[in-house]
C-alpha cells in the first residue's frame, strides 16, 4: 500500500522536469505558460518538500545537482505514466457502452448512411454503430438470421415478428449504353425482357426477388446472361456495350453518366420499396429505436427534397 506521506506534488514535479530539461527558467516559461517568479516559487517549494537542493542557478541558466539528477530521471518516468493514465481514462470515457448494427446495400450506404451515422453519433455518442454493406439479398438474409439489429430491405419476411417502417418507393429502370439498341429505346416493355442481354442480381432475395416477381406477374421468365451483385463490375460490363441491367432510379442517377447511359422506364412500371426493419423486441431497445427514428428522418427529408 502506498503511504500518504512523502507524496511529490505533480505540478511542482512538472515544473522541475521542464526547467531541468531546458536548463533555463526563461526557456521553460513558454512550455509551462507561467512567469519566471511563479516557476521559481514552485521550484523552491519542491526543494523544501524534499529537503534537498535540486538546481544550481548561474548566469547561463541552471544545472541539476546530484539530487536533481536522480529526481529528473524519475520525473520523466512518472510524468509519462501520468500522461498514459490520463489517456486511458479519456479513452474509457469515449468508449461506447452499447452497440447497434445496421446492414444495407451499397447505394443506400453511399447516399444515406453518412448522414444517418453522423446524426446518430451526435445524438448518442455512447453507442457504437456497426454499418455492414452487402448486396440487397444478403442484407435480407442478415436480418432474418438475426446477424444485424436493423436492415434496410425491400421486403419483410414476417410482419408479426419484425418491426418495419416504409422509407422510400421509387421506380426501377433499364440501364444500357446509349450506343446499344436497348439504349436507343424510349421504353422497355416487360414482354421483351427474355430477349434482352440482362444482368440480374446474384443474391436470390432483395432486388432479385423484386425483378423475379415482376417477370412472374407478366408470365415471362428472364434467363440472365450474367448474375452480378457488384455495382462496379456491372458498370464495367455495361461499358462493353453488350449488356443491360434493371436497377433503381437512384442507382442510375448516382452511379451512371446520363450522357453515356440511358435509364429507361419499364412498361408496365416496376417499383422497389425500401423498409427499415428490425426484429420485434430488438426494435424496442432504446438505442435501436433511436437509430430507426434517425433513418426515417433522413429518408423523409430526401423524399421531400425530391418533390
Helices and strands as residue ranges (DSSP letters): H 10-22, H 25-32, H 36-50, E 55-58, E 61-64, H 66-94, E 98-104, H 106-108, I 109-113, H 114-123, E 127-133, H 136-144, E 150-153, E 162-177, G 182-184, E 187-189, G 190-195, E 198-200, H 207-217, E 226-227, H 231-238, E 244-248, H 249-255, E 261-267, E 271-279, H 286-306
